[in-house]
Amino acid sequence: MRKLIFEMIVRMVTNSKSKTERILQIAYGEPIVGIKDAGFDVCDEGHYFRVKDGGCKYCKAPVKNYADVDFAVKVKSKKDELVESLNYLKNKSNKTKQDKESIYTLEMVLKNIK
């Protein structure tokens, strides 16, 4: 019943059958058929935009192509992260009391890691 009332209200506002169908598809999460065929796409934020414009005008983010994404990023191990943090704290020019305690803690943790 609610869907029917909603459809009637949208139909009165838009005065178009096709626009009403699109709005109902979006509102009820139904897949929109033929959106890519019509030259539209959806950005990461969920905005619809024209492909020929090159990106979403609402969030100003260009469309990501999977060919542009670098998947070969090396994952650091926990030990590498701890060593990096320890080196940063040791090379810091003005060490606070908390920095000195953190250096000691990191050294003890690294000593116990195999």
PDB file as gemmi writes it, atoms N, CA and C in Angstrom:
CRYST1    1.000    1.000    1.000  90.00  90.00  90.00 P 1                      
ATOM      1  N   MET A   1       0.815  -1.190   0.000  1.00  0.00           N  
ATOM      2  CA  MET A   1       0.000   0.000   0.000  1.00  0.00           C  
ATOM      3  C   MET A   1       0.862   1.258   0.000  1.00  0.00           C  
ATOM      4  N   ARG A   2       1.922   1.229   0.848  1.00  0.00           N  
ATOM      5  CA  ARG A   2       2.820   2.389   0.900  1.00  0.00           C  
ATOM      6  C   ARG A   2       3.509   2.619  -0.435  1.00  0.00           C  
ATOM      7  N   LYS A   3       3.884   1.511  -1.061  1.00  0.00           N  
ATOM      8  CA  LYS A   3       4.572   1.622  -2.344  1.00  0.00           C  
ATOM      9  C   LYS A   3       3.653   2.260  -3.392  1.00  0.00           C  
ATOM     10  N   LEU A   4       2.410   1.890  -3.364  1.00  0.00           N  
ATOM     11  CA  LEU A   4       1.444   2.436  -4.314  1.00  0.00           C  
ATOM     12  C   LEU A   4       1.222   3.932  -4.084  1.00  0.00           C  
ATOM     13  N   ILE A   5       1.091   4.316  -2.819  1.00  0.00           N  
ATOM     14  CA  ILE A   5       0.912   5.735  -2.494  1.00  0.00           C  
ATOM     15  C   ILE A   5       2.154   6.529  -2.885  1.00  0.00           C  
ATOM     16  N   PHE A   6       3.333   5.966  -2.568  1.00  0.00           N  
ATOM     17  CA  PHE A   6       4.589   6.625  -2.939  1.00  0.00           C  
ATOM     18  C   PHE A   6       4.674   6.792  -4.455  1.00  0.00           C  
ATOM     19  N   GLU A   7       4.298   5.745  -5.186  1.00  0.00           N  
ATOM     20  CA  GLU A   7       4.332   5.807  -6.642  1.00  0.00           C  
ATOM     21  C   GLU A   7       3.380   6.885  -7.171  1.00  0.00           C  
ATOM     22  N   MET A   8       2.215   6.999  -6.577  1.00  0.00           N  
ATOM     23  CA  MET A   8       1.254   8.011  -7.021  1.00  0.00           C  
ATOM     24  C   MET A   8       1.781   9.417  -6.768  1.00  0.00           C  
ATOM     25  N   ILE A   9       2.395   9.627  -5.614  1.00  0.00           N  
ATOM     26  CA  ILE A   9       2.941  10.957  -5.292  1.00  0.00           C  
ATOM     27  C   ILE A   9       4.080  11.308  -6.243  1.00  0.00           C  
ATOM     28  N   VAL A  10       4.979  10.353  -6.467  1.00  0.00           N  
ATOM     29  CA  VAL A  10       6.107  10.599  -7.372  1.00  0.00           C  
ATOM     30  C   VAL A  10       5.599  10.856  -8.780  1.00  0.00           C  
ATOM     31  N   ARG A  11       4.582  10.131  -9.199  1.00  0.00           N  
ATOM     32  CA  ARG A  11       4.025  10.302 -10.542  1.00  0.00           C  
ATOM     33  C   ARG A  11       3.414  11.695 -10.703  1.00  0.00           C  
ATOM     34  N   MET A  12       2.753  12.191  -9.632  1.00  0.00           N  
ATOM     35  CA  MET A  12       2.168  13.532  -9.692  1.00  0.00           C  
ATOM     36  C   MET A  12       3.259  14.602  -9.742  1.00  0.00           C  
ATOM     37  N   VAL A  13       4.353  14.384  -9.043  1.00  0.00           N  
ATOM     38  CA  VAL A  13       5.433  15.384  -9.007  1.00  0.00           C  
ATOM     39  C   VAL A  13       6.210  15.393 -10.311  1.00  0.00           C  
ATOM     40  N   THR A  14       6.556  14.210 -10.836  1.00  0.00           N  
ATOM     41  CA  THR A  14       7.414  14.148 -12.026  1.00  0.00           C  
ATOM     42  C   THR A  14       6.643  14.268 -13.335  1.00  0.00           C  
ATOM     43  N   ASN A  15       5.404  13.862 -13.360  1.00  0.00           N  
ATOM     44  CA  ASN A  15       4.594  13.856 -14.580  1.00  0.00           C  
ATOM     45  C   ASN A  15       5.238  13.030 -15.697  1.00  0.00           C  
ATOM     46  N   SER A  16       5.981  11.995 -15.321  1.00  0.00           N  
ATOM     47  CA  SER A  16       6.641  11.161 -16.318  1.00  0.00           C  
ATOM     48  C   SER A  16       6.681   9.722 -15.812  1.00  0.00           C  
ATOM     49  N   LYS A  17       6.276   8.805 -16.665  1.00  0.00           N  
ATOM     50  CA  LYS A  17       6.269   7.392 -16.283  1.00  0.00           C  
ATOM     51  C   LYS A  17       7.683   6.852 -16.129  1.00  0.00           C  
ATOM     52  N   SER A  18       8.580   7.214 -17.054  1.00  0.00           N  
ATOM     53  CA  SER A  18       9.947   6.691 -16.994  1.00  0.00           C  
ATOM     54  C   SER A  18      10.706   7.221 -15.782  1.00  0.00           C  
ATOM     55  N   LYS A  19      10.516   8.508 -15.468  1.00  0.00           N  
ATOM     56  CA  LYS A  19      11.176   9.067 -14.286  1.00  0.00           C  
ATOM     57  C   LYS A  19      10.636   8.429 -13.013  1.00  0.00           C  
ATOM     58  N   THR A  20       9.349   8.176 -12.990  1.00  0.00           N  
ATOM     59  CA  THR A  20       8.748   7.531 -11.827  1.00  0.00           C  
ATOM     60  C   THR A  20       9.314   6.128 -11.635  1.00  0.00           C  
ATOM     61  N   GLU A  21       9.462   5.389 -12.724  1.00  0.00           N  
ATOM     62  CA  GLU A  21      10.024   4.041 -12.626  1.00  0.00           C  
ATOM     63  C   GLU A  21      11.461   4.082 -12.124  1.00  0.00           C  
ATOM     64  N   ARG A  22      12.253   5.023 -12.609  1.00  0.00           N  
ATOM     65  CA  ARG A  22      13.641   5.158 -12.148  1.00  0.00           C  
ATOM     66  C   ARG A  22      13.701   5.486 -10.660  1.00  0.00           C  
ATOM     67  N   ILE A  23      12.880   6.425 -10.229  1.00  0.00           N  
ATOM     68  CA  ILE A  23      12.881   6.824  -8.820  1.00  0.00           C  
ATOM     69  C   ILE A  23      12.460   5.653  -7.937  1.00  0.00           C  
ATOM     70  N   LEU A  24      11.483   4.884  -8.352  1.00  0.00           N  
ATOM     71  CA  LEU A  24      11.058   3.720  -7.573  1.00  0.00           C  
ATOM     72  C   LEU A  24      12.143   2.651  -7.528  1.00  0.00           C  
ATOM     73  N   GLN A  25      12.861   2.471  -8.634  1.00  0.00           N  
ATOM     74  CA  GLN A  25      13.956   1.508  -8.640  1.00  0.00           C  
ATOM     75  C   GLN A  25      15.044   1.926  -7.667  1.00  0.00           C  
ATOM     76  N   ILE A  26      15.361   3.211  -7.625  1.00  0.00           N  
ATOM     77  CA  ILE A  26      16.384   3.711  -6.713  1.00  0.00           C  
ATOM     78  C   ILE A  26      15.892   3.621  -5.267  1.00  0.00           C  
ATOM     79  N   ALA A  27      14.652   4.002  -5.028  1.00  0.00           N  
ATOM     80  CA  ALA A  27      14.111   4.038  -3.668  1.00  0.00           C  
ATOM     81  C   ALA A  27      14.007   2.652  -3.049  1.00  0.00           C  
ATOM     82  N   TYR A  28      13.660   1.655  -3.839  1.00  0.00           N  
ATOM     83  CA  TYR A  28      13.475   0.312  -3.294  1.00  0.00           C  
ATOM     84  C   TYR A  28      14.645  -0.613  -3.572  1.00  0.00           C  
ATOM     85  N   GLY A  29      15.764  -0.078  -4.035  1.00  0.00           N  
ATOM     86  CA  GLY A  29      16.986  -0.858  -4.197  1.00  0.00           C  
ATOM     87  C   GLY A  29      16.935  -1.885  -5.300  1.00  0.00           C  
ATOM     88  N   GLU A  30      16.059  -1.719  -6.242  1.00  0.00           N  
ATOM     89  CA  GLU A  30      15.993  -2.645  -7.363  1.00  0.00           C  
ATOM     90  C   GLU A  30      17.070  -2.278  -8.378  1.00  0.00           C  
ATOM     91  N   PRO A  31      17.618  -3.259  -9.062  1.00  0.00           N  
ATOM     92  CA  PRO A  31      18.656  -2.940 -10.046  1.00  0.00           C  
ATOM     93  C   PRO A  31      18.101  -2.115 -11.194  1.00  0.00           C  
ATOM     94  N   ILE A  32      18.851  -1.116 -11.576  1.00  0.00           N  
ATOM     95  CA  ILE A  32      18.432  -0.253 -12.670  1.00  0.00           C  
ATOM     96  C   ILE A  32      18.940  -0.864 -13.972  1.00  0.00           C  
ATOM     97  N   VAL A  33      18.034  -1.239 -14.817  1.00  0.00           N  
ATOM     98  CA  VAL A  33      18.368  -1.913 -16.061  1.00  0.00           C  
ATOM     99  C   VAL A  33      18.737  -0.877 -17.111  1.00  0.00           C  
ATOM    100  N   GLY A  34      19.843  -1.096 -17.775  1.00  0.00           N  
ATOM    101  CA  GLY A  34      20.217  -0.261 -18.898  1.00  0.00           C  
ATOM    102  C   GLY A  34      20.864   1.058 -18.536  1.00  0.00           C  
ATOM    103  N   ILE A  35      21.336   1.228 -17.313  1.00  0.00           N  
ATOM    104  CA  ILE A  35      21.937   2.511 -16.940  1.00  0.00           C  
ATOM    105  C   ILE A  35      23.260   2.725 -17.665  1.00  0.00           C  
ATOM    106  N   LYS A  36      24.057   1.656 -17.804  1.00  0.00           N  
ATOM    107  CA  LYS A  36      25.325   1.799 -18.508  1.00  0.00           C  
ATOM    108  C   LYS A  36      25.103   1.945 -20.007  1.00  0.00           C  
ATOM    109  N   ASP A  37      24.050   1.332 -20.510  1.00  0.00           N  
ATOM    110  CA  ASP A  37      23.727   1.479 -21.932  1.00  0.00           C  
ATOM    111  C   ASP A  37      23.315   2.904 -22.248  1.00  0.00           C  
ATOM    112  N   ALA A  38      22.750   3.597 -21.274  1.00  0.00           N  
ATOM    113  CA  ALA A  38      22.313   4.972 -21.482  1.00  0.00           C  
ATOM    114  C   ALA A  38      23.449   5.973 -21.289  1.00  0.00           C  
ATOM    115  N   GLY A  39      24.658   5.491 -20.958  1.00  0.00           N  
ATOM    116  CA  GLY A  39      25.804   6.374 -20.806  1.00  0.00           C  
ATOM    117  C   GLY A  39      25.996   6.895 -19.389  1.00  0.00           C  
ATOM    118  N   PHE A  40      25.422   6.227 -18.397  1.00  0.00           N  
ATOM    119  CA  PHE A  40      25.562   6.637 -17.011  1.00  0.00           C  
ATOM    120  C   PHE A  40      26.305   5.569 -16.226  1.00  0.00           C  
ATOM    121  N   ASP A  41      26.875   5.977 -15.099  1.00  0.00           N  
ATOM    122  CA  ASP A  41      27.564   5.057 -14.208  1.00  0.00           C  
ATOM    123  C   ASP A  41      27.380   5.550 -12.779  1.00  0.00           C  
ATOM    124  N   VAL A  42      27.858   4.784 -11.802  1.00  0.00           N  
ATOM    125  CA  VAL A  42      27.725   5.131 -10.394  1.00  0.00           C  
ATOM    126  C   VAL A  42      29.121   5.261  -9.805  1.00  0.00           C  
ATOM    127  N   CYS A  43      29.371   6.370  -9.065  1.00  0.00           N  
ATOM    128  CA  CYS A  43      30.686   6.550  -8.431  1.00  0.00           C  
ATOM    129  C   CYS A  43      30.728   5.774  -7.118  1.00  0.00           C  
ATOM    130  N   ASP A  44      31.863   5.845  -6.395  1.00  0.00           N  
ATOM    131  CA  ASP A  44      32.031   5.126  -5.138  1.00  0.00           C  
ATOM    132  C   ASP A  44      31.067   5.611  -4.061  1.00  0.00           C  
ATOM    133  N   GLU A  45      30.634   6.850  -4.146  1.00  0.00           N  
ATOM    134  CA  GLU A  45      29.719   7.417  -3.161  1.00  0.00           C  
ATOM    135  C   GLU A  45      28.261   7.101  -3.474  1.00  0.00           C  
ATOM    136  N   GLY A  46      27.979   6.537  -4.654  1.00  0.00           N  
ATOM    137  CA  GLY A  46      26.620   6.174  -5.021  1.00  0.00           C  
ATOM    138  C   GLY A  46      25.916   7.194  -5.889  1.00  0.00           C  
ATOM    139  N   HIS A  47      26.653   8.218  -6.366  1.00  0.00           N  
ATOM    140  CA  HIS A  47      26.043   9.222  -7.237  1.00  0.00           C  
ATOM    141  C   HIS A  47      26.016   8.717  -8.675  1.00  0.00           C  
ATOM    142  N   TYR A  48      24.959   9.052  -9.384  1.00  0.00           N  
ATOM    143  CA  TYR A  48      24.865   8.726 -10.805  1.00  0.00           C  
ATOM    144  C   TYR A  48      25.428   9.890 -11.612  1.00  0.00           C  
ATOM    145  N   PHE A  49      26.225   9.575 -12.643  1.00  0.00           N  
ATOM    146  CA  PHE A  49      26.827  10.614 -13.472  1.00  0.00           C  
ATOM    147  C   PHE A  49      26.973  10.111 -14.899  1.00  0.00           C  
ATOM    148  N   ARG A  50      27.140  11.063 -15.815  1.00  0.00           N  
ATOM    149  CA  ARG A  50      27.364  10.701 -17.213  1.00  0.00           C  
ATOM    150  C   ARG A  50      28.816  10.320 -17.412  1.00  0.00           C  
ATOM    151  N   VAL A  51      29.040   9.243 -18.117  1.00  0.00           N  
ATOM    152  CA  VAL A  51      30.397   8.749 -18.348  1.00  0.00           C  
ATOM    153  C   VAL A  51      31.191   9.734 -19.193  1.00  0.00           C  
ATOM    154  N   LYS A  52      30.537  10.387 -20.144  1.00  0.00           N  
ATOM    155  CA  LYS A  52      31.263  11.309 -21.023  1.00  0.00           C  
ATOM    156  C   LYS A  52      31.768  12.539 -20.278  1.00  0.00           C  
ATOM    157  N   ASP A  53      31.218  12.837 -19.083  1.00  0.00           N  
ATOM    158  CA  ASP A  53      31.726  13.951 -18.278  1.00  0.00           C  
ATOM    159  C   ASP A  53      33.032  13.597 -17.590  1.00  0.00           C  
ATOM    160  N   GLY A  54      33.330  12.318 -17.454  1.00  0.00           N  
ATOM    161  CA  GLY A  54      34.612  11.881 -16.923  1.00  0.00           C  
ATOM    162  C   GLY A  54      34.643  11.616 -15.437  1.00  0.00           C  
ATOM    163  N   GLY A  55      33.641  11.973 -14.701  1.00  0.00           N  
ATOM    164  CA  GLY A  55      33.639  11.708 -13.270  1.00  0.00           C  
ATOM    165  C   GLY A  55      32.417  12.313 -12.614  1.00  0.00           C  
ATOM    166  N   CYS A  56      32.291  12.057 -11.347  1.00  0.00           N  
ATOM    167  CA  CYS A  56      31.136  12.535 -10.595  1.00  0.00           C  
ATOM    168  C   CYS A  56      31.312  14.009 -10.261  1.00  0.00           C  
ATOM    169  N   LYS A  57      30.326  14.824 -10.604  1.00  0.00           N  
ATOM    170  CA  LYS A  57      30.444  16.259 -10.337  1.00  0.00           C  
ATOM    171  C   LYS A  57      30.090  16.603  -8.905  1.00  0.00           C  
ATOM    172  N   TYR A  58      29.480  15.681  -8.172  1.00  0.00           N  
ATOM    173  CA  TYR A  58      29.086  15.955  -6.797  1.00  0.00           C  
ATOM    174  C   TYR A  58      30.228  15.742  -5.812  1.00  0.00           C  
ATOM    175  N   CYS A  59      30.960  14.670  -5.975  1.00  0.00           N  
ATOM    176  CA  CYS A  59      32.053  14.410  -5.034  1.00  0.00           C  
ATOM    177  C   CYS A  59      33.411  14.745  -5.643  1.00  0.00           C  
ATOM    178  N   LYS A  60      33.443  15.207  -6.883  1.00  0.00           N  
ATOM    179  CA  LYS A  60      34.657  15.642  -7.583  1.00  0.00           C  
ATOM    180  C   LYS A  60      35.731  14.560  -7.628  1.00  0.00           C  
ATOM    181  N   ALA A  61      35.329  13.317  -7.537  1.00  0.00           N  
ATOM    182  CA  ALA A  61      36.283  12.217  -7.589  1.00  0.00           C  
ATOM    183  C   ALA A  61      36.222  11.576  -8.966  1.00  0.00           C  
ATOM    184  N   PRO A  62      37.371  11.396  -9.613  1.00  0.00           N  
ATOM    185  CA  PRO A  62      37.350  10.725 -10.912  1.00  0.00           C  
ATOM    186  C   PRO A  62      37.024   9.246 -10.738  1.00  0.00           C  
ATOM    187  N   VAL A  63      36.547   8.657 -11.786  1.00  0.00           N  
ATOM    188  CA  VAL A  63      36.196   7.248 -11.745  1.00  0.00           C  
ATOM    189  C   VAL A  63      37.481   6.429 -11.717  1.00  0.00           C  
ATOM    190  N   LYS A  64      37.529   5.447 -10.836  1.00  0.00           N  
ATOM    191  CA  LYS A  64      38.720   4.615 -10.720  1.00  0.00           C  
ATOM    192  C   LYS A  64      38.631   3.456 -11.697  1.00  0.00           C  
ATOM    193  N   ASN A  65      39.668   3.309 -12.480  1.00  0.00           N  
ATOM    194  CA  ASN A  65      39.782   2.149 -13.349  1.00  0.00           C  
ATOM    195  C   ASN A  65      40.669   1.142 -12.645  1.00  0.00           C  
ATOM    196  N   TYR A  66      40.301  -0.124 -12.702  1.00  0.00           N  
ATOM    197  CA  TYR A  66      41.088  -1.128 -12.019  1.00  0.00           C  
ATOM    198  C   TYR A  66      42.473  -1.284 -12.636  1.00  0.00           C  
ATOM    199  N   ALA A  67      42.640  -0.863 -13.879  1.00  0.00           N  
ATOM    200  CA  ALA A  67      43.952  -0.927 -14.506  1.00  0.00           C  
ATOM    201  C   ALA A  67      44.903   0.105 -13.883  1.00  0.00           C  
ATOM    202  N   ASP A  68      44.335   1.194 -13.315  1.00  0.00           N  
ATOM    203  CA  ASP A  68      45.165   2.232 -12.715  1.00  0.00           C  
ATOM    204  C   ASP A  68      45.593   1.908 -11.291  1.00  0.00           C  
ATOM    205  N   VAL A  69      44.922   0.987 -10.632  1.00  0.00           N  
ATOM    206  CA  VAL A  69      45.197   0.681  -9.238  1.00  0.00           C  
ATOM    207  C   VAL A  69      46.373  -0.269  -9.159  1.00  0.00           C  
ATOM    208  N   ASP A  70      47.299   0.039  -8.263  1.00  0.00           N  
ATOM    209  CA  ASP A  70      48.478  -0.795  -8.080  1.00  0.00           C  
ATOM    210  C   ASP A  70      48.198  -1.795  -6.961  1.00  0.00           C  
ATOM    211  N   PHE A  71      48.055  -3.066  -7.326  1.00  0.00           N  
ATOM    212  CA  PHE A  71      47.759  -4.096  -6.337  1.00  0.00           C  
ATOM    213  C   PHE A  71      49.020  -4.741  -5.774  1.00  0.00           C  
ATOM    214  N   ALA A  72      50.174  -4.388  -6.291  1.00  0.00           N  
ATOM    215  CA  ALA A  72      51.408  -5.022  -5.869  1.00  0.00           C  
ATOM    216  C   ALA A  72      52.078  -4.252  -4.737  1.00  0.00           C  
ATOM    217  N   VAL A  73      51.305  -3.812  -3.763  1.00  0.00           N  
ATOM    218  CA  VAL A  73      51.852  -3.083  -2.625  1.00  0.00           C  
ATOM    219  C   VAL A  73      52.339  -4.093  -1.607  1.00  0.00           C  
ATOM    220  N   LYS A  74      53.585  -3.914  -1.152  1.00  0.00           N  
ATOM    221  CA  LYS A  74      54.162  -4.832  -0.190  1.00  0.00           C  
ATOM    222  C   LYS A  74      53.558  -4.576   1.181  1.00  0.00           C  
ATOM    223  N   VAL A  75      53.095  -5.634   1.813  1.00  0.00           N  
ATOM    224  CA  VAL A  75      52.502  -5.532   3.141  1.00  0.00           C  
ATOM    225  C   VAL A  75      53.617  -5.657   4.166  1.00  0.00           C  
ATOM    226  N   LYS A  76      53.649  -4.700   5.109  1.00  0.00           N  
ATOM    227  CA  LYS A  76      54.678  -4.725   6.140  1.00  0.00           C  
ATOM    228  C   LYS A  76      54.283  -5.682   7.249  1.00  0.00           C  
ATOM    229  N   SER A  77      55.275  -6.354   7.775  1.00  0.00           N  
ATOM    230  CA  SER A  77      54.997  -7.225   8.912  1.00  0.00           C  
ATOM    231  C   SER A  77      54.969  -6.378  10.184  1.00  0.00           C  
ATOM    232  N   LYS A  78      54.477  -6.964  11.248  1.00  0.00           N  
ATOM    233  CA  LYS A  78      54.409  -6.244  12.528  1.00  0.00           C  
ATOM    234  C   LYS A  78      55.804  -5.850  12.999  1.00  0.00           C  
ATOM    235  N   LYS A  79      56.760  -6.739  12.766  1.00  0.00           N  
ATOM    236  CA  LYS A  79      58.126  -6.456  13.200  1.00  0.00           C  
ATOM    237  C   LYS A  79      58.695  -5.260  12.438  1.00  0.00           C  
ATOM    238  N   ASP A  80      58.441  -5.198  11.130  1.00  0.00           N  
ATOM    239  CA  ASP A  80      58.916  -4.068  10.331  1.00  0.00           C  
ATOM    240  C   ASP A  80      58.294  -2.756  10.807  1.00  0.00           C  
ATOM    241  N   GLU A  81      57.012  -2.798  11.154  1.00  0.00           N  
ATOM    242  CA  GLU A  81      56.348  -1.593  11.662  1.00  0.00           C  
ATOM    243  C   GLU A  81      56.940  -1.157  12.997  1.00  0.00           C  
ATOM    244  N   LEU A  82      57.240  -2.123  13.859  1.00  0.00           N  
ATOM    245  CA  LEU A  82      57.836  -1.790  15.157  1.00  0.00           C  
ATOM    246  C   LEU A  82      59.235  -1.200  14.990  1.00  0.00           C  
ATOM    247  N   VAL A  83      60.019  -1.775  14.089  1.00  0.00           N  
ATOM    248  CA  VAL A  83      61.370  -1.259  13.842  1.00  0.00           C  
ATOM    249  C   VAL A  83      61.300   0.153  13.269  1.00  0.00           C  
ATOM    250  N   GLU A  84      60.364   0.382  12.362  1.00  0.00           N  
ATOM    251  CA  GLU A  84      60.199   1.706  11.783  1.00  0.00           C  
ATOM    252  C   GLU A  84      59.808   2.732  12.855  1.00  0.00           C  
ATOM    253  N   SER A  85      58.906   2.348  13.745  1.00  0.00           N  
ATOM    254  CA  SER A  85      58.489   3.252  14.830  1.00  0.00           C  
ATOM    255  C   SER A  85      59.640   3.518  15.776  1.00  0.00           C  
ATOM    256  N   LEU A  86      60.407   2.492  16.071  1.00  0.00           N  
ATOM    257  CA  LEU A  86      61.554   2.651  16.971  1.00  0.00           C  
ATOM    258  C   LEU A  86      62.596   3.578  16.366  1.00  0.00           C  
ATOM    259  N   ASN A  87      62.885   3.411  15.090  1.00  0.00           N  
ATOM    260  CA  ASN A  87      63.856   4.287  14.429  1.00  0.00           C  
ATOM    261  C   ASN A  87      63.387   5.738  14.415  1.00  0.00           C  
ATOM    262  N   TYR A  88      62.099   5.934  14.195  1.00  0.00           N  
ATOM    263  CA  TYR A  88      61.550   7.295  14.208  1.00  0.00           C  
ATOM    264  C   TYR A  88      61.740   7.932  15.579  1.00  0.00           C  
ATOM    265  N   LEU A  89      61.414   7.174  16.617  1.00  0.00           N  
ATOM    266  CA  LEU A  89      61.533   7.740  17.971  1.00  0.00           C  
ATOM    267  C   LEU A  89      62.989   7.985  18.356  1.00  0.00           C  
ATOM    268  N   LYS A  90      63.882   7.096  17.936  1.00  0.00           N  
ATOM    269  CA  LYS A  90      65.302   7.279  18.259  1.00  0.00           C  
ATOM    270  C   LYS A  90      65.898   8.474  17.521  1.00  0.00           C  
ATOM    271  N   ASN A  91      65.445   8.736  16.297  1.00  0.00           N  
ATOM    272  CA  ASN A  91      65.991   9.837  15.505  1.00  0.00           C  
ATOM    273  C   ASN A  91      65.324  11.167  15.807  1.00  0.00           C  
ATOM    274  N   LYS A  92      64.340  11.168  16.648  1.00  0.00           N  
ATOM    275  CA  LYS A  92      63.638  12.395  17.007  1.00  0.00           C  
ATOM    276  C   LYS A  92      64.576  13.285  17.815  1.00  0.00           C  
ATOM    277  N   SER A  93      64.609  14.585  17.483  1.00  0.00           N  
ATOM    278  CA  SER A  93      65.575  15.480  18.144  1.00  0.00           C  
ATOM    279  C   SER A  93      65.173  15.790  19.587  1.00  0.00           C  
ATOM    280  N   ASN A  94      63.933  16.123  19.841  1.00  0.00           N  
ATOM    281  CA  ASN A  94      63.471  16.433  21.194  1.00  0.00           C  
ATOM    282  C   ASN A  94      62.614  15.288  21.703  1.00  0.00           C  
ATOM    283  N   LYS A  95      63.192  14.473  22.576  1.00  0.00           N  
ATOM    284  CA  LYS A  95      62.468  13.318  23.095  1.00  0.00           C  
ATOM    285  C   LYS A  95      61.810  13.686  24.418  1.00  0.00           C  
ATOM    286  N   THR A  96      60.539  13.392  24.506  1.00  0.00           N  
ATOM    287  CA  THR A  96      59.818  13.620  25.756  1.00  0.00           C  
ATOM    288  C   THR A  96      59.944  12.375  26.633  1.00  0.00           C  
ATOM    289  N   LYS A  97      59.396  12.484  27.830  1.00  0.00           N  
ATOM    290  CA  LYS A  97      59.428  11.353  28.746  1.00  0.00           C  
ATOM    291  C   LYS A  97      58.643  10.180  28.155  1.00  0.00           C  
ATOM    292  N   GLN A  98      57.524  10.491  27.516  1.00  0.00           N  
ATOM    293  CA  GLN A  98      56.704   9.443  26.896  1.00  0.00           C  
ATOM    294  C   GLN A  98      57.448   8.783  25.735  1.00  0.00           C  
ATOM    295  N   ASP A  99      58.229   9.576  24.971  1.00  0.00           N  
ATOM    296  CA  ASP A  99      59.017   9.008  23.876  1.00  0.00           C  
ATOM    297  C   ASP A  99      60.049   8.023  24.413  1.00  0.00           C  
ATOM    298  N   LYS A 100      60.700   8.393  25.500  1.00  0.00           N  
ATOM    299  CA  LYS A 100      61.714   7.507  26.091  1.00  0.00           C  
ATOM    300  C   LYS A 100      61.085   6.217  26.597  1.00  0.00           C  
ATOM    301  N   GLU A 101      59.907   6.324  27.189  1.00  0.00           N  
ATOM    302  CA  GLU A 101      59.205   5.124  27.644  1.00  0.00           C  
ATOM    303  C   GLU A 101      58.783   4.258  26.459  1.00  0.00           C  
ATOM    304  N   SER A 102      58.354   4.903  25.395  1.00  0.00           N  
ATOM    305  CA  SER A 102      57.946   4.163  24.196  1.00  0.00           C  
ATOM    306  C   SER A 102      59.131   3.456  23.554  1.00  0.00           C  
ATOM    307  N   ILE A 103      60.291   4.102  23.546  1.00  0.00           N  
ATOM    308  CA  ILE A 103      61.500   3.476  22.996  1.00  0.00           C  
ATOM    309  C   ILE A 103      61.836   2.224  23.791  1.00  0.00           C  
ATOM    310  N   TYR A 104      61.786   2.343  25.115  1.00  0.00           N  
ATOM    311  CA  TYR A 104      62.083   1.191  25.969  1.00  0.00           C  
ATOM    312  C   TYR A 104      61.086   0.057  25.722  1.00  0.00           C  
ATOM    313  N   THR A 105      59.804   0.415  25.637  1.00  0.00           N  
ATOM    314  CA  THR A 105      58.763  -0.592  25.415  1.00  0.00           C  
ATOM    315  C   THR A 105      58.942  -1.281  24.065  1.00  0.00           C  
ATOM    316  N   LEU A 106      59.210  -0.499  23.028  1.00  0.00           N  
ATOM    317  CA  LEU A 106      59.407  -1.083  21.698  1.00  0.00           C  
ATOM    318  C   LEU A 106      60.627  -1.989  21.658  1.00  0.00           C  
ATOM    319  N   GLU A 107      61.704  -1.593  22.339  1.00  0.00           N  
ATOM    320  CA  GLU A 107      62.898  -2.442  22.372  1.00  0.00           C  
ATOM    321  C   GLU A 107      62.612  -3.768  23.065  1.00  0.00           C  
ATOM    322  N   MET A 108      61.825  -3.718  24.139  1.00  0.00           N  
ATOM    323  CA  MET A 108      61.486  -4.959  24.851  1.00  0.00           C  
ATOM    324  C   MET A 108      60.572  -5.849  23.998  1.00  0.00           C  
ATOM    325  N   VAL A 109      59.649  -5.249  23.309  1.00  0.00           N  
ATOM    326  CA  VAL A 109      58.754  -6.029  22.437  1.00  0.00           C  
ATOM    327  C   VAL A 109      59.537  -6.662  21.305  1.00  0.00           C  
ATOM    328  N   LEU A 110      60.437  -5.903  20.693  1.00  0.00           N  
ATOM    329  CA  LEU A 110      61.253  -6.443  19.594  1.00  0.00           C  
ATOM    330  C   LEU A 110      62.193  -7.534  20.084  1.00  0.00           C  
ATOM    331  N   LYS A 111      62.656  -7.400  21.307  1.00  0.00           N  
ATOM    332  CA  LYS A 111      63.551  -8.409  21.867  1.00  0.00           C  
ATOM    333  C   LYS A 111      62.814  -9.739  22.043  1.00  0.00           C  
ATOM    334  N   ASN A 112      61.512  -9.676  22.363  1.00  0.00           N  
ATOM    335  CA  ASN A 112      60.737 -10.894  22.601  1.00  0.00           C  
ATOM    336  C   ASN A 112      60.130 -11.484  21.329  1.00  0.00           C  
ATOM    337  N   ILE A 113      60.141 -10.724  20.231  1.00  0.00           N  
ATOM    338  CA  ILE A 113      59.626 -11.255  18.967  1.00  0.00           C  
ATOM    339  C   ILE A 113      60.691 -12.111  18.319  1.00  0.00           C  
ATOM    340  N   LYS A 114      60.283 -13.259  17.841  1.00  0.00           N  
ATOM    341  CA  LYS A 114      61.249 -14.178  17.203  1.00  0.00           C  
ATOM    342  C   LYS A 114      61.447 -13.804  15.768  1.00  0.00           C  
TER     343      LYS A 114                                                      
END                                                                             
